[in-house]
Amino acid sequence: MSQPFYVAPEQMMKDRADYARKGISRGRALVAVRHNDGIVIVAENASETLRKVSEIYDRIAFAGVGKYNEFDQLRVAGVRAADLKGFQYSRDDVDARSLANSYAQMLGNIFTHEMKPMEVEILVAEVGLDASGDQMFHLLYDGTVVDERNYAAIGGDAEAIRGRLGATFVDGLDRGAAIRVGLAALSGPDREIEVGDLEVAELARGNERRCFARIDATALADLLA
């Protein structure tokens, strides 16, 4: 009987992390930027049918980069979990923090116990009744949760994009300015992204109960003018 091949746990975790990061780096990035009246999410996405940014619940949005079928599975799981909690308890009990914790456990279990990790990074954002209640959670492929405050960037070249956001973000932005800051961070100094290659959505504080809304190309062109 042959001896089973041994791989050190540290090497196995490193190989899985490298594999996940390579898959994520091939995807186009997205950013979220907080402004006076909510949060805007700006994604580079040329597809008119496959969405990177979606509504999870009344005041909560989901965004993902990486392998589409994998982060869409997470989106569906989040919608079901939020609906169930809102039905069993109260709609006010559904919040981004508990949803992010659930995603962290799910991603961590898959990364640790499955042969192949999920090639995804996700963002869960919630707009509060006032600015102090805004929340953004960036989740990595291994279940690590990063609590973001004013802006977040996920996907390929996220570090450079985050640096550009840090250099240009200021408090007191309106919606149009926040979109322009996000777009400039995504584009960088060497290229220009067309309006048709963008997917933009917002969580608006003044939209009554359901705060999520998409910004179509016509409205986006006006805001960027």
Secondary structure, 3 states (H helix, E strand, C coil): CCCCCCCCHHHHHHHHHHHHHHHHHCCCCEEEEEECCEEEEEEECCCCCCCCEEEEECCEEEEEEECHHHHHHHHHHHHHHHHHHHHHCCHHHCCHHHHHHHHHHHHHHHHHHCCCCCCEEEEEEECCCCHHHCEEEEECCCCCEEEECCEEEECCCHHHHHHHHHHHCCCCCCHHHHHHHHHHHHHCCCCCCCHHHEEEEEEECCCCCCCEEEECHHHHHHHHC
